[in-house]
């Protein structure tokens, strides 16, 4: 079994209105030191071992469904775990 952590973020050149709103809210709460907020997504997948290479499988999942590769970047971490 594998535990896969997927991190998806907007590309640097894409405006992040949700991040801007959170930054403004933090400033209004007296957290003036905050200079930039970018909002992203985090997912954890538990995947059974198969004949398919896990790295290839996760990359395909990200590119076909989990991330909009036109405006988002993704990275992932794969950890082998003991099945329960």
C-alpha positions, 0 to 999 in steps of 0.5 A, a space after each residue: 500500500 502507498 500513502 500519497 500526499 498531493 499538493 496543488 497550487 495556482 501557478 505563480 502567474 495566475 491571480 489568486 483572488 481567494 488568497 487576496 481576500 484571505 490576506 486582506 482579512 488577516 490584515 484587518 485582524 492586525 496580522 500586518 506582517 503577512 505579505 502574500 497568501 496563495 490558496 491551494 489544495 491538499 489531498 491524501 490518497 491510499 493506493 493499493 500496490 499493482 503492477 503499474 508503476 506508482 509514480 506513473 499512476 499518480 502523475 496520470 491522476 494529477 494530470 487527468 483529474 486532480 489538477 488543472 494543469 493549465 493554471 495549476 502546478 502539482 507535486 506529490 510525495 509517495 510513502 510505502 505503508 503497511 496494509 492494515 
